[in-house]
Amino acid sequence: MKPGSRWRSAVCDTEVVVVRAPAGPVTFHIGGAEVIPADAGQDRPGRNRGGAQPDAALAGGTLLGKRYTDEATGLQVLCVKPGEGTITVDGRPATVVAPRQLPASD
């Protein structure tokens, strides 16, 4: 998993780009299913995915343009296409990175 690589969910429309690679190997899922390379195969999520749906417990959704991170592994991804699934790393839900507060300019 390298910075700049694109991944997508096998069970929803979510697509992400790796911003910061993890320190070591990780188990990376979206909606309870392992991610696949965004350019893998012709079968796109949302269209003929065999009726697969995100796990109900992991269907919190992703937001376009938000960064998600896992502090334990250092993995950080940017959501480039939103979907229904929750991003998890090694079984932990990834957290949304809060925007930095800029100093006030008077």
N, C-alpha and C positions, 0 to 999 in steps of 0.2 A: 504494500500500500504506500504509494509515493505521493508527495504534494502535487496537485494538479490532476490527479487521476479522478475519473468520474465513475460513480457507482449508483445503482438504482435498486429499488425494492422489487422483490419478486411478487409481492402481494398488493401493492398500491402504486400510485403514481410518483411517489417521492424519488427525487434524484438529488445527489449531493456531489460536491467536489471537495477533495481532501485539501485542507489549508495547511495543517500541520500533521505530519505522520506520527504514528505512535512510536514509543520507545522500543517496543518489541512486538511480537505477534499478539493479535487480539481477535476476539470473536465479535464481529460487527454485524448487527441485525437491524432491520427496519420492519416494524409491524410483526415481529416474532419470526421472520424468515431471514435467512442469510442473504446479504446483498450480492449482486452480480454486477460485472462491468456494464456500464451504460450502453456500450456498443455491442454487447453480446446478443446474437440472434436477432431475428425479426419480430419475435413476439414481444410486444410492448405492454407494460402494465396498463390496466384499464381497458385493454382490448384483448379478448380471448386469452385470459391467463388461467384457464381451466377452472374458473369459479373460485379460485383462491382468494381469501379475504384475510386482512390483518387479524391477529389474535385480539379478541375483544378487550383484554387487559392491557394491550399495547397499541391501542388505537387513539392515542391522544392527539395525533396529527403533527405535522411540521409546517413551519411558516416560511414563505418565500423571502430570501434575502437575509435570514437569520443564521448566525453561527451557532453551532452546537459543539460542546466540548465534554470530554471525560478527563477530569483532573488526574485520576490515578494512572492513566496511560499516556496522557498528553495529546491524544487524538483530537483534532478540531476539524469540523467539516462545515461547508457553507451550503445551505439548501438552495438549489437552483430551480427546483420544481416541487411545489408543495404536494402533500398527500395525506392520507389518513393514518399512516403508521407512525409509531414512536421509535426514535433512534435509540438503540441500546448498544453498549460496549461491555463485553464480558458480563452480560446480564444486568448491568446498571443502566438506568435511563440517562441519556446525555442531557446536560443542562444548557439552556439558552445563555449565550454570552451577552451580558448587559452592555449597552453602549457606554463608552467612556464619557465622563463629564468633562467638558472643556471649561477652562476658566472664563469667568465673565470678563468681557472687554467693555470697560466704561468709557 
